[in-house]
Amino acid sequence: MKFNQFTIQPYRIWYEYLKTALNDKDYSNKINQKYYKDWHLKLVKKLTFNQWYQTHKDIFTEEDTTKIKVYDGKKTPNTVLVEIPINYTVVRIRKEIGKVLYKKIAKTQLNKRFKIETNRPLQTPPLDYFRWTYEFRKKFPNKLNEEIWDLVDQKQKDRQKRYGIEKRIKNELDKKKKTIKIKKRFLASSGAEKGSLTKTILISKNIKKAKNILDNVCKGIFPGDYSVS
């Protein structure tokens, strides 16, 4: 999988939820240690996602759109180059090619077994928002929900400034109209838009969503169904 901050974003958030669970007494004992064996949980607890991902990128499932091809001098990504002696008969090729490729293909399929599971279009910003809300509530149990809202809102702004998200969005969009449309969609999905619901209710819902995702992650599912009534 090519290292790209956009294509790996769901895996980063999965990692952050798992890290939160590992460091949370309410969830640390619920984690499926066997399922996450290849993640090396001791490393997850102490490394940043970027550090960890460099040595664990091959464990995630990719969409496979290629097929094995007979060598023709050109390699397509995610394929295996096969050289077949011209004196081989078709019968012999069928008999031996499976044996030659079995270890390589089986190993690849075994390693790439962690995949995103969702029953809705995946929007990553709200998932961060839910987790931040949960973590601030744990850190500041006596603060009002409105205060938690302000803390999360400031964290969101600081992150946008740090990574130049606002500038990147402006550069990628053609017109201001598109910028407004995308911003509204993001605010609505993250619970940051002021509507009929109060901040108190939204914060409560987002904490419940974060808990549902943490429960799913402990079982080896991300993000899974995290809806609340």
QUIJOMO-V668684 format. One record per residue. N is the residue number from 1. SS is DSSP state (a for helix, b for strand, c for the rest). Layout:
N;SS, N;SS
This chain:
1;c, 2;c, 3;c, 4;c, 5;c, 6;c, 7;c, 8;c, 9;a, 10;a, 11;a, 12;a, 13;a, 14;a, 15;a, 16;a, 17;a, 18;a, 19;a, 20;a, 21;a, 22;a, 23;c, 24;c, 25;c, 26;c, 27;c, 28;a, 29;a, 30;a, 31;c, 32;c, 33;c, 34;c, 35;c, 36;c, 37;a, 38;a, 39;a, 40;c, 41;a, 42;a, 43;a, 44;a, 45;a, 46;a, 47;c, 48;c, 49;a, 50;a, 51;a, 52;a, 53;a, 54;a, 55;a, 56;a, 57;a, 58;a, 59;a, 60;b, 61;c, 62;c, 63;c, 64;c, 65;c, 66;c, 67;c, 68;c, 69;b, 70;b, 71;c, 72;c, 73;c, 74;c, 75;c, 76;c, 77;c, 78;c, 79;c, 80;c, 81;b, 82;b, 83;c, 84;c, 85;c, 86;c, 87;c, 88;c, 89;c, 90;a, 91;a, 92;a, 93;a, 94;a, 95;a, 96;a, 97;a, 98;a, 99;a, 100;a, 101;a, 102;a, 103;a, 104;a, 105;a, 106;a, 107;a, 108;a, 109;a, 110;a, 111;a, 112;c, 113;c, 114;b, 115;c, 116;c, 117;b, 118;c, 119;c, 120;c, 121;c, 122;c, 123;c, 124;a, 125;a, 126;a, 127;a, 128;a, 129;a, 130;a, 131;a, 132;a, 133;a, 134;a, 135;a, 136;a, 137;a, 138;a, 139;a, 140;c, 141;c, 142;c, 143;c, 144;c, 145;a, 146;a, 147;a, 148;a, 149;a, 150;a, 151;a, 152;a, 153;a, 154;a, 155;a, 156;a, 157;a, 158;a, 159;a, 160;a, 161;a, 162;a, 163;a, 164;c, 165;a, 166;a, 167;a, 168;a, 169;a, 170;a, 171;a, 172;a, 173;c, 174;c, 175;c, 176;a, 177;a, 178;a, 179;a, 180;a, 181;a, 182;a, 183;a, 184;a, 185;a, 186;a, 187;a, 188;a, 189;a, 190;a, 191;c, 192;c, 193;c, 194;c, 195;c, 196;c, 197;c, 198;c, 199;a, 200;a, 201;a, 202;a, 203;a, 204;a, 205;a, 206;a, 207;a, 208;a, 209;a, 210;a, 211;a, 212;a, 213;a, 214;a, 215;a, 216;a, 217;a, 218;a, 219;a, 220;c, 221;c, 222;c, 223;b, 224;c, 225;c, 226;c, 227;c, 228;c, 229;c
